[in-house]
């Protein structure tokens, strides 16, 4: 139960820090390993023609998927069951999809990125999201500093213009 609570909390705050990417292009460019702690290796391969190959421990099921632009969701149909998923977190290495109308979340990891999460454990997944959050805070702080510096530069330029204008007016008054 503790893992589910942590995953739900992660889902809420990750939604605010996701990079905006083309989910469809991202889905079709990689094979995705589904994060699970059941010991099964499940791979999802999304194809541009709407076919979805689902491999569980090497056994493959042909399924379908469809992108719904109206609400930016993905519909997956497999073995007589259809599910709507909404992107929650997208960064090219990890893709988190929330099941519509629930707190359930499907975490997919780029199968080739064993350097990021070599063991695919719950702790590695949480650590990855914590690092993403820290990086987003650093990015926001850097952007805020940049804006402050730009404003200081604008103020300095205006002060210089004002000082020059006053000096010209003083010269004219003395003449």
N, C-alpha and C positions, 0 to 999 in steps of 0.2 A: 504493500500500500504506500510505503514511503516513496518508492520510485515513481509511482503514478502521480503523487502529489507534486513531487519535484518536476516531473515532466509537464504537468499542467501549469505550474508557475513559470517554467522556462517558455512554454508556448505563449503565455501572455506578454512577457517582456521582450521576447525575440521578435514579435510582430512589429514592434516599434523600431527595431534596428536593422531590419533586412535591407540589403542593397536591392535596388530596383533592376531587375534583369528580365530578359525575355525568357519566361519559364519554358515555353514550348521549344525554342531553339536549344535551351539548356537540357531539357529532358531527352531530346533526340540525339544529342551529341555524346552521350556517355552511357555506360551500363551502370545501374544503380544497385548497390547492395542495401537491402532493407535491414535497418537496425532492429534486432530482436535479441532477447536474452534467453531464447529457448534452445539455442544450439543449432538451429537450422540455418543453412546458408541459402538465402533467397535473393535472386537477382532479377531486377526488372529492366527490360530493354524496350524503350519506347521507340516506335518507328514512325516516320513522317506520314505514312499512309493510314495511320490509325490502328495499326496492329501493335499489340503489347505482348511480348514474350515474358512469361513468368517462370523462372527456373527455381525450383526448391530442391536442394541437394541433388541437382542434375536432372530432375524430372521436369519437363517443360510443358506448360499449358499455354495454348494460343488464346489470347484475350484481345479485347479492343479498348481503346481509349479515345477521348474526344475533348478538345479544348472548347470551353464555352466563354466567348469574349464578353458577354453581357455582365457576368459577375466574376470573370477571371478564374473560373474554376475548371477542374478536370473531372470528367466522368470516366470511371473505369468499370468495365463489365467483364466479369470472369466467373465461370462455372455457375451461371444462372443468377448471379448477384451483381447489382449495379450500385456503385458508391460514388458520391460527389466529394471531392477534395478541394480545399482552397490553400494556395501557397501561404505559408506563415513565415518561413525563413528561407532565403535563397542566397547562396554566395558562391556557387560553382563547385564547392567541395561537399557541402551538406545541403540537402533540400528537405525542409520539414513541411508536411502537408497536413492540414487539420481536416478531420472528417466533419462535413457540414452539419451544423446543429448539435454538435457534441464537443466535449473537451478532449476527445481522442486525437492523437497525433501520430502520423507515420513519418519516421525519420529515415531518409535515404542518404547514403554516403557514396560518393564517387568510388567505384570499385577499385580503380587504379591508384587511389591516394592512400596507400598503406603507410606512408610517411606521417600522415596526420593522425590517424587512429589505427595503429597496427593491430591491436587486439579486439577492436570494436566492442569495448566494454562500456557499461553505463557511465562509469567514472570518466572515461576518456571523452564521451559525448558531452557530459556536463562541463568538463574542463574546456572543451572546444568552445562551447557557448559562452562560458565565463570570459575566455580570452577575446572572443568576438565583441562582447559587451565592453570590456576594458579598452579595446582598440577603437570602438565607436566613441567612447568618452574622450579618448585622446584626440580623435579626429575632430570632434565637436569643439574641444578646447583650442585646438590649433586654428580652426576656422574662426572662432571668436577672437583670438589674438590677431589674426590677419585682418579682420574687420576693424578692430580697434586701431591697428597701425594705419590702415587706409584712411580712417576718419582723422587721425592725427595729421597725416600728410595733407589732407584737404584743408584742415584748419590752418596749418602752417602756410599753405599756398595763399589762402584768403587773407591771413594776417599780413603777409608780405605785400599783397595787392593793396590792402587798406593803408598800410604804412606808406607805400609809394604814392597813393592818391593823396593822402594828407600832406606829404612833403611837396607835391606839385601845387596843391592849393595854397600852402604857406608861401611858396615862392611867388605865386601870382599876387597874393595879398601884400607882399613886401614891395612889389613893383608898383 
